[in-house]
Amino acid sequence: MTREEVISRLYDRFIRPTEQKRESYIGVEIEMPIVNLNNKAVDFTVVHQLTSEFLKAFDFTPTGFDEEGHVYSAVNRTFGDVFSYDCSYNNMEFSFGREKNLHDIHERFKLYYRFVQDFFKPYNYTLTGMGINPNRKLNHNIPIENGRYKMLFNHLASFSKYFYIPMFFHRYPQFGMFSSASQVQLDVDYDDLPEVIDTFNKLEPIKALLFSNSVLLGENEDLLCCRDMLWENSTHGINPHNVGMYDSDIHSVDDIINYLATTSIYCVERGGKYLNFPPVNIIEYFTRGKIKGEYTENGTPVKVEFQPQPDDIAYLRTFKFEDLTYRGTIEYRSACCQPISDVMTVAAFHLGLQGKVKDLRKLIENDTTLYNSGYNANELRRQLVRKELPSTVDRDALYALVRKILDLCSRGLSERGQGEEAYLEPLYQRTENRTNPAKEMLCRLQNGESMENVIKSYAEV
């Protein structure tokens, strides 16, 4: 395909869905680590038993089976909710069907969550609200036995092949098996698309202050949100335009399309097998006659050559913090899993502010406490995901700015008339105490509290 044809396909997949006038809905995805409180690895037979009981209790239909016949994904047809395991059986995910308000999602979350906790209790297992599984060093960090997850692990584990790329690679290709996120998808209209992406991109430093909750305990406890590093310094980040934040301003739909044209593709499917290959720019991909890739068969890599096909555009997957999807939504994906009692804070924060995006933009543009001070938003987030704030930051003024943003968010939610602003209360408390879940955890551990107590308290609904 020519560049123009690829651009046209990118537009059809990512932009055109936003042209359709429709009602606005909310989609919420919550990943949570499974923890064996006996200080042992999670026994997957227990997980599979839980899956069987959960599906029967809530009338979920299996939609994904691993190579040994175990269910790793199921859907409830009534609500569109999906029960699944993300990357491994150490990480459970609830993805909720689209809804008009957060209360309906929260009620179903609590129903599912309590069932799982009741099942796990006799085994001394628990779900908990942490962005990094505290037992990651004990667990069997192996991918779910299916084509997609094995391909993904194969891709991430190939970092040692890229010695010619001048970048730092961490040594955790299995990070998807011990990291958990809280994500929200919100419908966005074509006319608002550039402003929403650009403004929320600039908001990322504030989100680091509020939502950081992923610490590699015993290794790098200065980094409160190692989630950023795990994605950006993996093979996903070979092309930095596939991950993290936007380093350039987004002013128009053309800017979005031009940015998408700089991203890379690294996998496709052929004959029911997922193939991975060194990331290649999406425009260049379609100019090549042959691509060399591989898949895994019985633990052994199998080399293959294949031809790019126009429909391969469907396999272009980016992991931006503000990720434009093919559904006409923006997926906000930079937040760690939160303590379970605060589980709706991430969705409420984005929902309230997306309705006030113009006011939020003015607030950021006029600020001199954090913004407009010599650093771009990406640099600011890298500073604010750390335990200690830079000495150059006026802490009083910074948290006053956070308070203004929360007040704006609260007004946005109040105007919806659903009472959803109540979900912001934990964020006001964090602002008042100048803390976040990661800081709170480290403080409690430093004061002598046991890890088990922290795990249990972060698990309270």
C-alpha positions as CSV (number, residue, x, y, z in Angstrom):
1,M,0.0,0.0,0.0
2,T,1.1,3.6,-0.6
3,R,1.5,6.0,2.3
4,E,-1.8,7.7,1.4
5,E,-3.6,4.3,1.5
6,V,-2.2,3.5,4.9
7,I,-3.1,7.0,6.2
8,S,-6.7,6.4,4.9
9,R,-6.9,3.1,6.7
10,L,-5.6,4.6,10.0
11,Y,-8.2,7.3,9.7
12,D,-11.0,4.8,9.1
13,R,-9.9,2.7,12.1
14,F,-9.2,5.3,14.7
15,I,-10.8,8.6,13.7
16,R,-13.9,7.8,11.8
17,P,-15.7,6.1,14.8
18,T,-15.5,9.5,16.6
19,E,-17.5,11.2,13.8
20,Q,-20.6,9.2,14.7
21,K,-22.8,11.2,17.0
22,R,-23.8,9.0,19.9
23,E,-24.6,8.9,23.6
24,S,-21.6,9.0,25.9
25,Y,-20.8,5.8,27.9
26,I,-18.2,4.7,30.4
27,G,-16.1,1.6,30.2
28,V,-14.0,0.5,33.3
29,E,-11.3,-2.2,33.5
30,I,-9.8,-3.1,36.8
31,E,-6.8,-5.5,37.1
32,M,-5.9,-6.9,40.5
33,P,-3.1,-9.1,41.8
34,I,-3.9,-12.5,43.3
35,V,-1.8,-13.0,46.5
36,N,-1.2,-16.2,48.4
37,L,-0.9,-15.0,52.0
38,N,0.9,-18.3,52.9
39,N,4.1,-16.7,51.4
40,K,4.0,-19.2,48.5
41,A,3.3,-19.0,44.8
42,V,-0.3,-18.9,43.7
43,D,-1.5,-22.4,42.9
44,F,-3.2,-22.2,39.6
45,T,-5.5,-25.1,40.4
46,V,-7.1,-22.9,43.0
47,V,-7.6,-20.2,40.4
48,H,-9.2,-22.6,37.9
49,Q,-11.6,-23.8,40.6
50,L,-12.5,-20.2,41.4
51,T,-13.1,-19.6,37.7
52,S,-15.5,-22.5,37.4
53,E,-17.5,-21.4,40.4
54,F,-17.6,-17.7,39.3
55,L,-18.9,-18.5,35.9
56,K,-21.7,-20.6,37.4
57,A,-22.6,-18.0,40.0
58,F,-23.0,-15.1,37.6
59,D,-23.9,-16.8,34.3
60,F,-20.7,-16.0,32.4
61,T,-20.1,-17.7,29.1
62,P,-16.5,-18.8,28.4
63,T,-14.9,-17.0,25.5
64,G,-11.2,-18.0,25.8
65,F,-9.5,-21.3,26.7
66,D,-5.8,-21.9,27.1
67,E,-4.1,-24.9,25.5
68,E,-4.9,-27.1,28.4
69,G,-8.6,-26.3,28.3
70,H,-8.7,-23.8,31.2
71,V,-11.0,-20.8,30.9
72,Y,-9.1,-17.5,31.0
73,S,-11.9,-15.3,29.7
74,A,-15.7,-15.2,29.9
75,V,-18.5,-12.7,29.3
76,N,-21.9,-12.0,30.9
77,R,-24.2,-11.4,27.9
78,T,-26.7,-9.3,30.0
79,F,-24.3,-6.6,31.0
80,G,-21.3,-7.1,28.7
81,D,-19.0,-7.6,31.7
82,V,-15.9,-9.7,31.1
83,F,-14.1,-11.8,33.7
84,S,-10.6,-12.6,32.7
85,Y,-6.9,-13.1,33.6
86,D,-4.5,-10.7,32.1
87,C,-1.2,-12.2,30.9
88,S,-1.1,-14.8,33.7
89,Y,-3.3,-16.5,36.3
90,N,-1.7,-14.3,38.9
91,N,-3.6,-11.2,37.6
92,M,-7.4,-11.0,37.6
93,E,-9.4,-8.5,35.6
94,F,-13.0,-7.3,35.6
95,S,-13.9,-5.3,32.4
96,F,-17.4,-3.8,32.7
97,G,-19.8,-3.4,29.8
98,R,-20.5,0.2,28.9
99,E,-22.7,2.1,31.4
100,K,-24.1,5.6,31.8
101,N,-23.0,6.1,35.4
102,L,-20.3,4.8,37.8
103,H,-22.7,3.5,40.5
104,D,-23.9,0.6,38.4
105,I,-20.3,-0.4,37.6
106,H,-19.3,-0.1,41.3
107,E,-22.2,-2.2,42.5
108,R,-21.4,-5.0,40.1
109,F,-17.7,-4.8,41.0
110,K,-18.5,-5.2,44.7
111,L,-20.7,-8.2,43.9
112,Y,-18.0,-10.0,41.9
113,Y,-15.2,-9.0,44.2
114,R,-16.9,-10.2,47.4
115,F,-17.6,-13.6,45.7
116,V,-14.0,-14.0,44.7
117,Q,-12.8,-13.0,48.2
118,D,-15.2,-15.4,49.9
119,F,-13.9,-18.2,47.7
120,F,-10.3,-17.4,48.3
121,K,-10.6,-17.1,52.1
122,P,-10.3,-20.8,53.0
123,Y,-7.1,-21.0,51.0
124,N,-5.7,-17.8,52.6
125,Y,-5.6,-16.1,49.3
126,T,-6.8,-12.6,48.5
127,L,-7.2,-10.0,45.7
128,T,-5.7,-6.7,46.7
129,G,-5.5,-3.1,45.4
130,M,-1.8,-2.8,44.4
131,G,-0.1,-2.0,41.1
132,I,2.6,-4.6,41.7
133,N,2.0,-8.0,43.1
134,P,3.8,-8.0,46.4
135,N,4.5,-11.7,46.0
136,R,5.9,-11.4,42.5
137,K,9.2,-13.0,43.5
138,L,7.4,-16.1,44.8
139,N,4.9,-16.5,42.0
140,H,5.1,-18.6,38.8
141,N,5.4,-15.7,36.4
142,I,4.5,-17.6,33.3
143,P,2.2,-16.6,30.5
144,I,-1.3,-18.0,30.0
145,E,-0.9,-20.9,27.5
146,N,-2.4,-19.4,24.4
147,G,-1.0,-17.9,21.2
148,R,-1.5,-14.3,22.1
149,Y,0.1,-14.3,25.5
150,K,2.9,-16.5,24.5
151,M,3.6,-14.2,21.6
152,L,3.6,-11.2,23.8
153,F,6.0,-12.8,26.3
154,N,8.3,-13.9,23.4
155,H,8.3,-10.3,22.1
156,L,9.1,-8.8,25.5
157,A,11.7,-11.4,26.3
158,S,13.6,-10.7,23.0
159,F,15.1,-7.4,24.4
160,S,18.6,-8.9,24.4
161,K,18.5,-9.1,20.6
162,Y,18.4,-5.3,20.3
163,F,21.9,-4.6,21.4
164,Y,22.2,-2.1,18.5
165,I,19.4,0.1,19.9
166,P,20.8,2.8,22.2
167,M,18.2,2.5,25.0
168,F,18.0,1.0,28.5
169,F,16.1,-2.3,28.8
170,H,15.0,-3.5,32.2
171,R,15.1,-7.2,33.0
172,Y,11.5,-7.9,33.6
173,P,10.0,-9.2,30.4
174,Q,7.4,-10.9,32.6
175,F,6.2,-7.6,34.0
176,G,2.6,-8.1,32.6
177,M,2.3,-11.1,34.9
178,F,2.8,-9.1,38.1
179,S,1.6,-5.5,37.3
180,S,-2.0,-4.4,37.5
181,A,-3.7,-1.3,36.2
182,S,-7.0,0.7,36.5
183,Q,-8.2,1.9,33.1
184,V,-11.2,3.8,31.9
185,Q,-12.6,4.3,28.4
186,L,-14.7,7.3,27.6
187,D,-16.5,8.2,24.4
188,V,-15.1,11.2,22.6
189,D,-16.5,13.3,19.7
190,Y,-14.5,14.2,16.7
191,D,-14.6,17.9,17.4
192,D,-13.2,17.4,20.9
193,L,-10.6,14.8,20.1
194,P,-7.4,16.9,19.8
195,E,-8.1,19.0,22.8
196,V,-9.0,16.1,25.0
197,I,-5.9,14.1,24.1
198,D,-3.5,17.1,24.4
199,T,-5.0,18.4,27.7
200,F,-5.0,15.0,29.4
201,N,-1.5,14.4,28.2
202,K,-0.5,17.5,30.0
203,L,-2.4,16.3,33.1
204,E,-0.2,13.2,33.6
205,P,2.2,14.8,36.2
206,I,-0.8,15.5,38.5
207,K,-2.1,11.9,38.0
208,A,1.4,10.7,39.1
209,L,1.0,12.6,42.4
210,L,-2.5,11.1,43.0
211,F,-2.5,7.6,41.7
212,S,1.1,6.2,42.0
213,N,0.8,2.7,43.5
214,S,3.4,0.4,41.9
215,V,6.7,-0.1,43.8
216,L,9.3,-2.7,43.2
217,L,9.8,-3.4,46.8
218,G,13.4,-4.1,47.8
219,E,14.8,-2.9,44.5
220,N,13.8,0.7,43.6
221,E,11.5,2.1,46.2
222,D,12.2,5.6,45.1
223,L,10.1,5.0,42.1
224,L,6.4,5.1,43.2
225,C,5.0,4.3,39.7
226,C,7.3,1.8,38.1
227,R,4.5,1.1,35.6
228,D,5.9,3.8,33.3
229,M,9.4,2.4,33.3
230,L,8.2,-1.2,32.8
231,W,6.4,-0.3,29.6
232,E,8.8,2.4,28.2
233,N,12.0,0.4,28.9
234,S,10.7,-2.8,27.3
235,T,10.5,-3.9,23.7
236,H,7.2,-2.0,23.6
237,G,9.2,1.2,23.9
238,I,11.7,0.5,21.1
239,N,9.5,3.0,19.3
240,P,8.8,5.5,22.0
241,H,5.7,6.7,20.1
242,N,4.0,3.4,20.9
243,V,4.1,4.0,24.7
244,G,3.7,6.7,27.4
245,M,3.1,10.3,26.7
246,Y,3.0,12.5,23.6
247,D,6.2,14.6,23.3
248,S,4.6,16.9,20.7
249,D,1.5,19.1,21.1
250,I,-1.8,17.8,19.5
251,H,-3.7,20.7,17.9
252,S,-5.7,18.9,15.2
253,V,-6.9,15.6,13.9
254,D,-4.1,15.8,11.3
255,D,-1.6,15.8,14.2
256,I,-3.2,12.7,15.6
257,I,-3.1,10.9,12.2
258,N,0.5,12.0,11.6
259,Y,1.5,10.7,15.0
260,L,-0.2,7.3,14.4
261,A,1.8,7.1,11.2
262,T,5.0,7.2,13.2
263,T,4.0,4.2,15.4
264,S,5.2,0.6,14.9
265,I,3.6,-2.8,14.5
266,Y,5.1,-5.9,16.0
267,C,2.7,-8.7,15.6
268,V,0.0,-10.2,13.3
269,E,-1.9,-13.4,13.1
270,R,-1.6,-16.0,10.3
271,G,-3.4,-19.4,10.2
272,G,-4.5,-19.1,13.8
273,K,-1.0,-18.4,15.0
274,Y,0.3,-15.1,16.5
275,L,3.6,-14.0,14.9
276,N,5.9,-11.4,16.4
277,F,8.7,-9.6,14.7
278,P,11.0,-6.6,15.3
279,P,8.8,-3.5,15.5
280,V,8.6,-1.7,12.2
281,N,7.0,1.6,11.4
282,I,3.4,1.1,10.1
283,I,4.0,2.9,6.9
284,E,7.2,1.0,6.2
285,Y,5.6,-2.3,7.1
286,F,3.2,-2.1,4.1
287,T,6.0,-1.3,1.7
288,R,7.9,-4.5,2.4
289,G,7.3,-7.6,0.3
290,K,8.2,-10.0,3.1
291,I,8.4,-9.8,6.9
292,K,10.5,-12.3,8.9
293,G,8.7,-13.3,12.1
294,E,8.3,-16.2,14.5
295,Y,5.9,-18.1,16.7
296,T,6.5,-20.6,19.5
297,E,5.6,-24.3,19.1
298,N,6.2,-26.5,22.1
299,G,8.5,-24.0,23.6
300,T,10.6,-23.7,20.4
301,P,10.7,-20.6,18.2
302,V,9.6,-21.3,14.6
303,K,10.8,-18.9,12.0
304,V,8.4,-17.8,9.2
305,E,8.1,-15.3,6.4
306,F,4.9,-13.7,5.5
307,Q,3.5,-10.9,3.3
308,P,1.8,-7.8,4.8
309,Q,-1.9,-7.6,4.1
310,P,-4.1,-4.5,4.3
311,D,-6.2,-5.9,7.2
312,D,-3.1,-6.1,9.3
313,I,-3.8,-2.5,10.3
314,A,-6.1,-4.2,13.0
315,Y,-2.9,-5.4,14.8
316,L,-1.4,-2.0,15.3
317,R,-1.5,-1.6,19.0
318,T,-0.2,1.3,20.9
319,F,0.0,1.8,24.7
320,K,-0.2,5.5,25.0
321,F,-1.4,7.0,28.3
322,E,-4.2,8.6,26.3
323,D,-4.9,5.8,23.8
324,L,-7.3,6.3,20.9
325,T,-9.2,3.1,20.2
326,Y,-11.1,1.8,17.2
327,R,-14.3,2.1,19.3
328,G,-14.4,5.9,19.2
329,T,-13.1,6.1,22.7
330,I,-10.0,7.3,24.5
331,E,-8.6,4.7,26.9
332,Y,-6.9,6.3,29.8
333,R,-4.3,3.8,30.8
334,S,-1.5,5.4,33.0
335,A,-3.0,4.7,36.4
336,C,-2.0,1.8,38.7
337,C,-4.6,-0.5,40.4
338,Q,-5.9,1.4,43.4
339,P,-6.7,0.2,46.9
340,I,-10.0,-1.5,46.6
341,S,-11.9,0.9,48.8
342,D,-10.8,3.6,46.3
343,V,-11.5,1.5,43.2
344,M,-13.7,4.1,41.4
345,T,-11.4,7.1,41.8
346,V,-9.6,6.7,38.5
347,A,-12.8,6.5,36.5
348,A,-14.4,9.4,38.4
349,F,-11.3,11.6,37.9
350,H,-11.3,11.2,34.2
351,L,-15.1,11.3,33.7
352,G,-15.4,14.5,35.7
353,L,-12.5,16.3,33.9
354,Q,-13.4,15.2,30.4
355,G,-16.6,17.1,30.8
356,K,-14.6,20.2,31.9
357,V,-11.7,19.9,29.4
358,K,-11.8,23.5,28.3
359,D,-11.6,24.8,31.9
360,L,-8.9,22.3,32.7
361,R,-6.9,23.5,29.7
362,K,-7.1,27.1,30.9
363,L,-6.0,26.1,34.4
364,I,-2.9,24.3,33.0
365,E,-2.1,27.1,30.6
366,N,-2.2,29.7,33.3
367,D,-0.3,27.8,35.9
368,T,3.3,28.7,36.8
369,T,3.6,26.5,39.9
370,L,4.3,23.3,37.9
371,Y,3.7,24.0,34.3
372,N,5.3,26.7,32.1
373,S,8.4,26.5,34.2
374,G,11.0,25.1,31.8
375,Y,9.8,21.4,31.8
376,N,7.4,19.7,29.5
377,A,4.7,17.4,30.8
378,N,6.7,14.3,30.1
379,E,9.7,15.6,32.1
380,L,7.4,16.6,34.9
381,R,5.8,13.2,35.2
382,R,9.2,11.6,35.4
383,Q,9.9,13.8,38.4
384,L,6.6,13.3,40.2
385,V,6.5,9.5,40.0
386,R,9.3,9.6,42.6
387,K,9.1,9.5,46.3
388,E,10.7,12.9,46.9
389,L,9.5,15.9,45.0
390,P,12.1,18.1,43.3
391,S,13.4,20.8,45.7
392,T,12.5,23.4,43.2
393,V,8.8,22.7,43.6
394,D,6.7,24.8,45.9
395,R,4.8,22.1,47.7
396,D,2.0,24.3,49.1
397,A,1.4,25.8,45.7
398,L,1.5,22.4,44.0
399,Y,-1.1,20.8,46.2
400,A,-3.2,24.0,45.9
401,L,-3.2,23.4,42.1
402,V,-4.2,19.7,42.7
403,R,-7.1,20.9,44.8
404,K,-8.3,23.3,42.1
405,I,-8.2,20.4,39.6
406,L,-10.2,18.2,41.9
407,D,-12.7,20.9,42.5
408,L,-13.1,21.3,38.7
409,C,-13.6,17.5,38.5
410,S,-16.1,17.6,41.2
411,R,-18.2,20.2,39.4
412,G,-18.0,18.2,36.2
413,L,-19.4,15.2,38.1
414,S,-22.0,17.2,40.0
415,E,-23.4,18.6,36.7
416,R,-24.1,15.0,35.6
417,G,-26.5,14.7,38.5
418,Q,-25.6,11.2,39.5
419,G,-23.8,11.8,42.8
420,E,-20.6,10.4,41.4
421,E,-18.5,13.2,42.9
422,A,-18.5,11.1,46.1
423,Y,-15.9,8.9,44.5
424,L,-13.4,11.8,44.7
425,E,-13.2,11.9,48.5
426,P,-10.2,9.6,48.7
427,L,-8.4,12.0,46.3
428,Y,-9.1,15.0,48.4
429,Q,-7.8,13.1,51.4
430,R,-4.6,12.2,49.5
431,T,-4.2,15.9,48.5
432,E,-4.7,17.0,52.1
433,N,-2.2,14.5,53.4
434,R,0.2,15.0,50.4
435,T,0.4,11.3,49.8
436,N,-0.7,8.5,47.5
437,P,-1.1,4.7,47.9
438,A,2.6,4.0,47.1
439,K,3.8,6.6,49.6
440,E,1.3,5.3,52.2
441,M,2.5,1.7,51.8
442,L,6.2,2.6,52.1
443,C,5.5,4.7,55.2
444,R,3.5,1.9,56.9
445,L,6.3,-0.6,56.2
446,Q,8.9,1.7,57.4
447,N,7.0,2.1,60.7
448,G,7.1,-1.6,61.2
449,E,3.7,-2.7,59.9
450,S,3.7,-6.1,58.3
451,M,3.3,-6.5,54.5
452,E,0.4,-8.9,55.2
453,N,-1.5,-6.1,57.1
454,V,-0.9,-3.7,54.2
455,I,-2.1,-6.2,51.7
456,K,-5.2,-6.9,53.7
457,S,-6.0,-3.2,54.2
458,Y,-5.6,-2.5,50.5
459,A,-8.0,-5.4,49.8
460,E,-10.8,-3.9,51.9
461,V,-13.8,-3.0,49.8
